[in-house]
Amino acid sequence: MKTVQELADQLGVTRQRVQQVIQALPKEKQAKKEKGRLQITEQVEADIKAFMRKGETAKANKQASKSNLLVNLLKENNAKNLFKI
């Protein structure tokens, strides 16, 4: 079992970010407190990592979509300028 801080260090994020992700998980997948500290089991750790990967994928898709939009706008603009001779 790991603590929130240990997992945060491993993932390269803040302790607060790990706690936010834990709160976003369904209740049955959240870490349990033991002696006043959240204890991260292997299953909870896997759920946290999966949640974070899903967020990274969505962010990457959104960024790619914006890039494609920009490329299309530039192509349109270039095509319009070709006929302005």
N, C-alpha and C positions, 0 to 999 in steps of 0.2 A: 504494500500500500504506500501511496505517496501523499504528501501534503499538497495543498494548492500551490504553495510557493515552489516546491520542487518541480511540479508539472509546468508551472509558468516559466521557470528557468529552462527547462528542457525544450519548451516550445518557442522560447524567445519572445514571450509576451509578458504583460504585467499580471500580477496576482489578481488585480481587479478585473482584467479581461477574462481570466479563467472563471472567476466568480460570476461574471455576467453570462457566460456561456452555460454554466451550471444552472443558473436561474432560468435560462431560456429552454432548457431540456424539460421534457415531461416529468412530472413529479416522481414517477416510478424509476426514472433513470438518473435522478439527482444523487449526489454524494450525501452520505449520512454523517452526522456529527458524532465524534467519539472523543470524550474528554474535552469538549469545547472546541474541537478542531474538525474541519471537514476532512474526511479520509477518502482518498481517491482510490477505488479498487481498479483492477485491470479493465473491467467492463465499463465503468464510468469513464476511465481514461480513453477507451476506444470510442465511446459515445461523444466525448468532448472533441476528440480529434476529427471524427466524422462530421460533426457540426461545423467545425472551423474550416474543413476542406470544402464543404458545401458552400460556405460563404465566400471562400476564395474563388471557387469556380464561378459563382454568380457574378462576382466582381470582375473577373477576367472576361466573361461573356459580355457584360455591359460595356467594358472598355473596348472590346473588339467591335461591338456594334457601333459605338461612337466613331471609331476609326474608319469603319466601312462607310458610314454616313458622310464623314469628312471627305473621303476619297471620291465618293459619288458626286458630292457638291463641287469639288474641284474639277472633276471631269466635265460636268455640266457647264461650269463657268468657262472652261477652256474651249468647249465645243461652241458656245455662244460667241466667244471672242474670235474664233476662226472665221465666222461669217460677217464680221464687222469691218471688213477691208474696204 
